[in-house]
Amino acid sequence: MTKKKFDDGWKIWIWSNIGRGCDKEGIFKILSDNGFDYETIKNELDFEPSVDLDQIANPLTDQSLPANRFFVANSEKVDNDRIELYTLDNFLTEDECQYLIDLMQTDLRPSTVTNEDEIDKDFRTSKTFDFNKINDPVAAAIDIRICRTMGINPSFSEEIQGQIYGVNEEFKAHTDYFTPGTDEFNEHAGTRGQRGWTFMIYLNDVESGGETSFVEIGETFQPKTGSAVFWNNLYPDGQPNPDTMHHAMPVNSGFKAVITKWFRVNGMGEMNLKTEAELIPNFTRIGFEKSIMPVETYQKLKSFLDNNRQLAEKEYQSLDYLSNDSMHPTVMIELPVALKELAAESIKPIIEEWGGVEAVCTSVYGIRCYHQGTTLCPHRDTTDTHILSAIVNIDQSISNEWPLEIEDNYYRSHEVFLSPGEMVLYESARLLHGRITPLQGESYCNLFIHFMPVSDDWKRLN
């Protein structure tokens, strides 16, 4: 069924985009693709396309990032066209690193090499911890986080392995792929195939030494607590890349601890699992932040809610990620256009400072009030318009705190608690978020405001 009426949120989106000079044919196409009736769009825009809609490219779809693009939030690509090599700071916290170090020290064995023809007893002198022999929930969660960060199906991966290097211990220059045509390749690459990506995380700062040196390209990395280095051992055609040769340099003082995860070219199902939303470049390091709504604007919104609760319209089962029941349905209270514009204008400079970009408001929902027992399944918002967003808590009457559960740009989970007048800024299309715990209380009322960058350059990053 086509939609024959624009709500105030869509009207703000339309005229904001027209105001910044967007092509009306493109806007017409976007609205049509979102289910609006042709005549309704024509009347609102006072404009009719010169060609059939099938001949007009949707600017959002047409300029979106390719589905096969490789992207890891917060990572930095090494500027060298001979190798796909990246760094990623702060992947693990100090507490996570220390936990893994303590765990590894309980059961270490001498490290080995896959090439049994290697006769140099000093080629690899570290100690290894086998995570696949234990059932540790912290290590398992980190293992999955690595897979999700890379966007690779876990069935294509080996389980993480840990190494600890003492003074003078090293792993001489080597590659992680299996050399084709050798016994090593036949033994290890048979069913699961060649090693593709390597993801290595430093668990501590080394007092001296212990660098990772990519000897063929002249790149060296100093161990830094929680930081990762990851690279593709293969060329795009699947052949081994000898420029991935690297040397775990001897530790001069202290010790070095790392965990490593390798990915294979064979597995079960689809290899690449990242959604379109996860390919959107991040604008902030963490991805969300608590803030305060400007007091005057908040007071006007709260006053409107207090005086207009009778305008609430039921939303029971109107959203596929929202769960409630007929006794306690979620309701929406529409705001006057002037109040929506005030809310957007108040939040806009806060969003822009936080996100570091000039932004345009794309949607201001009314005030949604949740009631007893409501849950929201984890979800991501639309990639077309909901890039940088705010949830404002307007009012609540609850017996227990009701957390927003949200993943950050490192796939770490957090709980965010809001009081009236507080808000959370978040990269709503990128980050998985929801409220899994059923609401305990009479009501919890939020306002949602969504923005997107004015410039389209972000769609073509990386």
C-alpha positions as CSV (number, residue, x, y, z in Angstrom):
1,M,0.0,0.0,0.0
2,T,1.4,3.4,-1.0
3,K,1.6,6.2,1.6
4,K,-0.5,9.3,0.8
5,K,0.6,11.6,3.6
6,F,4.0,12.9,4.8
7,D,4.4,13.3,8.6
8,D,6.3,16.2,10.0
9,G,9.5,14.2,10.1
10,W,9.5,13.5,6.4
11,K,8.5,17.1,5.6
12,I,11.6,18.4,7.6
13,W,13.7,15.9,5.7
14,I,12.4,17.0,2.3
15,W,12.7,20.7,2.8
16,S,16.1,20.4,4.6
17,N,17.5,18.6,1.6
18,I,15.9,21.0,-0.9
19,G,17.3,23.8,1.2
20,R,20.8,22.5,0.8
21,G,20.5,22.2,-2.9
22,C,19.7,18.5,-3.5
23,D,18.3,17.5,-6.9
24,K,14.5,17.3,-6.8
25,E,14.5,14.3,-9.1
26,G,16.7,12.4,-6.6
27,I,14.5,13.4,-3.7
28,F,11.4,12.3,-5.7
29,K,13.1,8.9,-6.3
30,I,14.0,8.4,-2.7
31,L,10.5,9.2,-1.6
32,S,9.0,6.8,-4.2
33,D,11.4,4.0,-3.1
34,N,10.2,4.6,0.5
35,G,6.6,3.8,-0.5
36,F,5.0,7.3,-1.1
37,D,2.4,7.8,-3.7
38,Y,3.5,9.6,-6.9
39,E,0.8,12.3,-6.8
40,T,1.5,12.9,-3.1
41,I,5.2,13.5,-3.8
42,K,4.4,15.7,-6.8
43,N,2.1,17.9,-4.8
44,E,4.5,18.3,-1.9
45,L,7.5,19.1,-4.1
46,D,5.4,21.1,-6.7
47,F,7.6,19.2,-9.1
48,E,7.4,16.3,-11.5
49,P,10.3,14.4,-13.0
50,S,11.1,14.8,-16.7
51,V,11.7,11.1,-17.1
52,D,10.2,7.8,-15.9
53,L,11.2,7.0,-12.3
54,D,12.8,3.8,-13.4
55,Q,15.4,5.9,-15.2
56,I,16.4,7.9,-12.1
57,A,19.1,6.6,-9.8
58,N,18.4,6.7,-6.1
59,P,21.2,9.0,-4.9
60,L,21.4,7.1,-1.6
61,T,21.6,3.7,-3.2
62,D,23.7,4.8,-6.1
63,Q,26.4,6.5,-3.9
64,S,26.4,3.8,-1.1
65,L,29.5,2.0,-0.3
66,P,30.1,-1.3,-2.3
67,A,28.9,-4.3,-0.4
68,N,32.3,-6.0,-0.8
69,R,34.3,-3.1,0.5
70,F,36.6,-3.9,3.4
71,F,36.3,-1.6,6.4
72,V,37.3,-1.8,10.0
73,A,36.3,1.1,12.2
74,N,39.2,3.1,13.8
75,S,41.8,1.2,11.8
76,E,44.6,2.8,9.8
77,K,45.8,1.3,6.6
78,V,49.6,1.3,6.1
79,D,50.4,3.3,2.9
80,N,52.0,0.6,0.8
81,D,50.5,-0.9,-2.3
82,R,52.4,-4.1,-1.9
83,I,50.4,-5.4,1.1
84,E,47.0,-5.0,2.8
85,L,48.3,-4.1,6.3
86,Y,46.3,-2.3,9.0
87,T,46.7,-1.1,12.6
88,L,44.0,-0.7,15.2
89,D,44.5,0.9,18.6
90,N,42.5,0.2,21.7
91,F,40.9,-3.0,20.4
92,L,41.2,-4.6,23.9
93,T,41.1,-2.8,27.2
94,E,43.9,-3.0,29.7
95,D,41.8,-5.2,32.0
96,E,41.0,-7.6,29.1
97,C,44.7,-7.8,28.2
98,Q,45.8,-8.5,31.8
99,Y,43.1,-11.2,32.1
100,L,44.4,-12.9,29.0
101,I,48.0,-12.7,30.2
102,D,47.1,-14.2,33.6
103,L,45.2,-17.0,31.8
104,M,48.0,-17.8,29.4
105,Q,50.6,-18.1,32.2
106,T,48.7,-21.0,33.7
107,D,49.6,-23.5,30.9
108,L,52.4,-22.6,28.5
109,R,54.2,-25.0,26.1
110,P,57.2,-24.4,23.8
111,S,56.0,-22.8,20.5
112,T,56.3,-24.9,17.3
113,V,56.4,-24.2,13.5
114,T,54.2,-25.8,10.9
115,N,57.2,-26.4,8.6
116,E,58.9,-29.5,10.1
117,D,61.9,-29.1,7.7
118,E,62.9,-26.0,9.8
119,I,66.1,-27.2,11.6
120,D,67.0,-24.0,13.4
121,K,66.1,-24.6,17.0
122,D,66.3,-20.9,17.7
123,F,63.9,-20.0,14.9
124,R,60.9,-19.7,17.2
125,T,61.6,-19.6,21.0
126,S,58.4,-18.2,22.5
127,K,55.9,-20.1,24.6
128,T,52.3,-20.9,23.4
129,F,49.0,-21.1,25.1
130,D,46.2,-23.1,23.4
131,F,42.9,-21.4,23.9
132,N,41.1,-24.2,22.0
133,K,41.8,-26.5,25.0
134,I,39.8,-24.4,27.5
135,N,36.3,-23.0,27.8
136,D,36.8,-19.4,29.0
137,P,33.9,-17.0,28.3
138,V,36.1,-13.9,28.2
139,A,38.4,-15.4,25.6
140,A,35.5,-16.8,23.6
141,A,33.9,-13.4,23.5
142,I,37.1,-11.8,22.3
143,D,37.5,-14.5,19.7
144,I,34.0,-13.6,18.3
145,R,34.7,-9.9,18.5
146,I,37.7,-10.4,16.2
147,C,35.5,-12.2,13.7
148,R,32.9,-9.5,13.8
149,T,35.5,-6.8,13.5
150,M,36.9,-8.4,10.4
151,G,33.3,-9.2,9.2
152,I,34.4,-12.9,8.6
153,N,32.2,-15.9,9.3
154,P,33.8,-17.7,12.4
155,S,33.7,-21.0,10.5
156,F,36.5,-19.6,8.3
157,S,38.8,-19.0,11.3
158,E,41.1,-20.8,13.6
159,E,40.7,-20.4,17.3
160,I,42.9,-17.7,18.9
161,Q,46.4,-18.7,20.1
162,G,48.5,-16.9,22.6
163,Q,52.3,-16.4,22.8
164,I,54.5,-15.1,25.5
165,Y,58.1,-14.0,24.7
166,G,60.7,-13.8,27.4
167,V,64.1,-12.0,27.2
168,N,66.0,-12.9,24.0
169,E,63.0,-14.9,22.6
170,E,61.8,-14.3,19.1
171,F,60.2,-15.7,16.0
172,K,62.5,-15.1,13.1
173,A,61.3,-13.8,9.7
174,H,58.5,-16.0,8.4
175,T,55.2,-15.9,6.6
176,D,51.8,-17.1,8.0
177,Y,50.6,-18.7,4.7
178,F,51.4,-22.3,3.9
179,T,53.9,-22.6,1.0
180,P,52.2,-24.2,-2.0
181,G,53.7,-27.5,-3.2
182,T,55.2,-28.4,0.1
183,D,54.4,-31.1,2.7
184,E,53.4,-28.2,5.0
185,F,50.8,-27.1,2.5
186,N,49.4,-30.6,2.0
187,E,49.1,-31.2,5.7
188,H,47.6,-27.9,6.9
189,A,45.8,-26.4,3.9
190,G,43.9,-29.4,2.7
191,T,40.2,-29.0,3.7
192,R,40.2,-25.5,5.2
193,G,42.4,-24.0,2.6
194,Q,45.1,-21.4,2.7
195,R,45.5,-18.8,5.5
196,G,44.2,-15.5,4.4
197,W,44.1,-12.8,7.1
198,T,46.1,-12.7,10.3
199,F,44.8,-10.6,13.3
200,M,47.4,-10.1,16.1
201,I,46.9,-8.2,19.3
202,Y,49.6,-6.9,21.7
203,L,48.6,-7.5,25.3
204,N,51.3,-5.4,26.9
205,D,53.9,-2.6,26.4
206,V,57.3,-4.2,26.1
207,E,60.1,-2.6,28.1
208,S,62.5,-3.0,25.3
209,G,62.5,-4.9,22.0
210,G,59.8,-7.2,20.8
211,E,58.8,-5.2,17.7
212,T,57.1,-6.8,14.7
213,S,59.1,-6.0,11.6
214,F,57.7,-6.6,8.1
215,V,61.1,-7.1,6.7
216,E,60.3,-6.8,2.9
217,I,58.5,-3.5,3.1
218,G,60.4,-1.7,6.0
219,E,57.4,-1.4,8.4
220,T,58.0,-2.0,12.1
221,F,55.4,-1.9,14.9
222,Q,56.2,-1.4,18.6
223,P,53.9,-3.5,21.0
224,K,51.3,-1.4,22.6
225,T,48.7,-2.7,25.1
226,G,45.4,-3.5,23.4
227,S,46.5,-2.5,19.9
228,A,46.1,-4.9,16.9
229,V,48.0,-5.3,13.7
230,F,46.2,-7.3,10.9
231,W,47.1,-8.1,7.4
232,N,46.1,-10.2,4.3
233,N,48.7,-12.9,3.6
234,L,47.4,-13.3,0.1
235,Y,47.1,-11.2,-3.1
236,P,43.6,-10.5,-4.4
237,D,43.9,-13.5,-6.7
238,G,44.5,-15.8,-3.7
239,Q,48.2,-16.3,-4.3
240,P,50.6,-16.0,-1.3
241,N,52.1,-12.5,-0.8
242,P,55.8,-12.8,0.1
243,D,55.8,-9.2,1.2
244,T,53.9,-10.3,4.3
245,M,57.1,-11.8,5.8
246,H,57.5,-10.6,9.3
247,H,59.9,-11.0,12.2
248,A,58.9,-11.0,15.9
249,M,62.1,-9.3,17.1
250,P,63.9,-10.5,20.2
251,V,62.7,-9.1,23.6
252,N,65.5,-7.1,25.2
253,S,63.9,-6.6,28.6
254,G,60.6,-7.5,30.2
255,F,58.3,-9.8,28.2
256,K,55.9,-9.7,25.3
257,A,52.4,-11.2,25.2
258,V,50.2,-11.5,22.1
259,I,47.2,-13.4,20.9
260,T,46.8,-14.3,17.2
261,K,43.9,-15.4,15.1
262,W,44.2,-16.7,11.5
263,F,41.4,-16.9,8.9
264,R,41.2,-19.5,6.2
265,V,39.8,-19.3,2.7
266,N,37.3,-22.2,3.2
267,G,34.5,-22.4,5.7
268,M,30.7,-23.0,5.9
269,G,28.3,-20.5,4.4
270,E,29.1,-17.0,3.3
271,M,32.5,-15.7,4.3
272,N,31.9,-12.0,4.5
273,L,29.1,-11.1,7.0
274,K,29.3,-7.4,7.5
275,T,26.0,-5.6,6.8
276,E,25.8,-2.4,4.7
277,A,25.4,-0.5,8.0
278,E,28.7,-1.8,9.3
279,L,30.5,-0.5,6.2
280,I,29.5,3.1,7.0
281,P,32.7,4.9,8.2
282,N,32.6,5.8,11.9
283,F,32.6,9.4,12.9
284,T,33.7,8.9,16.5
285,R,36.1,6.5,18.1
286,I,33.6,4.8,20.5
287,G,30.4,5.5,18.7
288,F,28.2,6.9,21.5
289,E,28.3,9.4,24.3
290,K,25.9,10.6,27.0
291,S,25.0,14.3,27.0
292,I,22.4,16.8,28.3
293,M,19.7,18.4,26.2
294,P,19.6,22.2,26.4
295,V,17.5,22.9,29.4
296,E,15.1,25.4,27.8
297,T,14.3,23.0,25.0
298,Y,13.9,20.1,27.4
299,Q,11.4,22.0,29.6
300,K,9.3,22.9,26.5
301,L,9.2,19.2,25.5
302,K,8.4,18.0,29.0
303,S,5.6,20.6,29.3
304,F,4.1,19.6,26.0
305,L,4.2,15.9,27.0
306,D,2.5,16.7,30.4
307,N,-0.3,18.7,28.7
308,N,-0.9,16.4,25.7
309,R,-0.7,12.8,26.8
310,Q,-4.3,12.4,25.6
311,L,-3.0,12.7,22.0
312,A,-1.1,9.4,22.3
313,E,-1.7,6.9,19.5
314,K,-1.1,3.2,20.0
315,E,1.9,1.6,18.2
316,Y,1.1,-1.9,19.2
317,Q,3.1,-4.3,16.9
318,S,3.8,-1.5,14.5
319,L,7.6,-2.1,14.6
320,D,9.1,-5.5,14.0
321,Y,11.9,-5.0,16.5
322,L,9.5,-3.8,19.3
323,S,7.7,-6.2,21.6
324,N,4.8,-5.3,23.9
325,D,1.3,-6.6,24.5
326,S,-2.3,-5.3,24.0
327,M,-2.5,-4.4,27.7
328,H,0.6,-2.1,27.6
329,P,1.1,-0.9,24.0
330,T,3.7,1.6,23.1
331,V,2.3,5.0,22.1
332,M,3.5,7.9,20.0
333,I,2.6,11.6,20.7
334,E,3.2,13.8,17.7
335,L,4.9,17.1,18.2
336,P,4.0,20.4,16.5
337,V,6.3,21.3,13.6
338,A,7.6,24.3,15.6
339,L,8.6,22.1,18.5
340,K,10.3,19.6,16.2
341,E,12.3,22.3,14.6
342,L,13.3,23.7,18.0
343,A,14.4,20.2,19.1
344,A,16.4,19.7,15.9
345,E,18.0,23.2,16.1
346,S,19.0,22.6,19.7
347,I,20.6,19.3,19.1
348,K,22.3,20.1,15.8
349,P,25.4,21.9,17.1
350,I,25.8,19.3,19.8
351,I,25.7,16.5,17.2
352,E,28.0,18.4,14.9
353,E,30.7,19.0,17.6
354,W,30.5,15.4,18.7
355,G,30.6,13.9,15.2
356,G,33.0,16.4,13.8
357,V,30.9,17.1,10.7
358,E,28.3,19.5,9.4
359,A,25.0,17.7,9.7
360,V,21.4,18.1,8.5
361,C,18.4,16.9,10.5
362,T,16.6,14.1,8.6
363,S,13.9,13.1,11.1
364,V,12.3,14.1,14.4
365,Y,9.9,11.5,15.7
366,G,7.3,12.4,18.2
367,I,7.6,11.3,21.8
368,R,7.4,7.6,22.1
369,C,6.2,6.2,25.5
370,Y,7.0,2.7,26.4
371,H,5.1,0.8,29.1
372,Q,5.3,-2.2,31.3
373,G,7.0,-5.3,29.8
374,T,8.2,-3.6,26.5
375,T,11.4,-4.8,24.9
376,L,13.3,-3.7,21.8
377,C,15.2,-6.3,19.9
378,P,18.8,-5.3,19.0
379,H,18.7,-3.5,15.6
380,R,20.5,-0.8,13.5
381,D,18.7,2.2,12.1
382,T,18.2,3.0,8.4
383,T,21.4,3.7,6.5
384,D,19.7,6.2,4.3
385,T,19.1,8.9,6.9
386,H,19.8,7.9,10.5
387,I,23.6,8.3,10.7
388,L,24.2,10.5,13.8
389,S,21.3,10.4,16.2
390,A,20.1,11.3,19.7
391,I,17.7,9.7,22.1
392,V,16.4,12.2,24.6
393,N,14.7,11.0,27.8
394,I,11.7,13.3,28.4
395,D,10.0,11.5,31.3
396,Q,9.9,8.3,33.1
397,S,8.0,6.5,35.9
398,I,9.9,3.2,36.4
399,S,10.7,0.8,39.3
400,N,14.0,-0.4,37.8
401,E,16.5,1.3,35.5
402,W,15.8,0.4,31.8
403,P,19.2,0.3,30.0
404,L,19.8,1.0,26.4
405,E,22.1,-1.9,25.4
406,I,24.5,-0.8,22.7
407,E,27.7,-2.0,21.0
408,D,30.5,0.4,20.4
409,N,32.7,0.6,17.3
410,Y,34.9,-2.2,18.7
411,Y,31.8,-4.5,19.1
412,R,32.0,-4.1,22.9
413,S,28.7,-4.2,24.7
414,H,27.6,-1.4,27.1
415,E,24.5,-0.4,29.1
416,V,23.4,3.3,29.0
417,F,21.1,4.7,31.6
418,L,19.2,7.9,31.0
419,S,17.4,10.3,33.4
420,P,14.9,12.9,32.2
421,G,16.8,15.7,30.4
422,E,19.7,13.4,29.5
423,M,20.4,12.0,26.1
424,V,22.7,9.6,24.3
425,L,24.3,10.6,21.0
426,Y,25.0,7.5,18.9
427,E,26.0,6.4,15.4
428,S,22.6,4.8,15.0
429,A,22.9,3.1,11.6
430,R,26.3,1.6,12.5
431,L,25.8,0.4,16.0
432,L,23.6,-2.5,17.2
433,H,21.3,-1.2,19.9
434,G,18.1,-2.3,21.8
435,R,16.5,-2.8,25.1
436,I,16.5,-6.5,25.9
437,T,15.4,-6.2,29.5
438,P,11.6,-5.8,29.8
439,L,10.6,-2.4,31.1
440,Q,9.5,-2.5,34.7
441,G,7.3,0.5,35.4
442,E,4.5,2.7,34.2
443,S,6.1,4.6,31.4
444,Y,9.4,5.6,29.8
445,C,9.2,8.5,27.2
446,N,11.9,9.2,24.6
447,L,12.3,11.6,21.7
448,F,14.4,10.5,18.7
449,I,16.2,12.9,16.5
450,H,18.2,11.8,13.5
451,F,20.9,13.5,11.3
452,M,23.2,12.8,8.4
453,P,26.3,14.6,7.2
454,V,25.7,17.4,4.7
455,S,28.5,16.3,2.5
456,D,28.3,13.0,0.7
457,D,32.1,12.5,1.0
458,W,31.7,10.0,3.9
459,K,30.0,7.6,1.5
460,R,33.2,7.3,-0.5
461,L,35.8,7.0,2.4
462,N,38.3,4.1,2.5
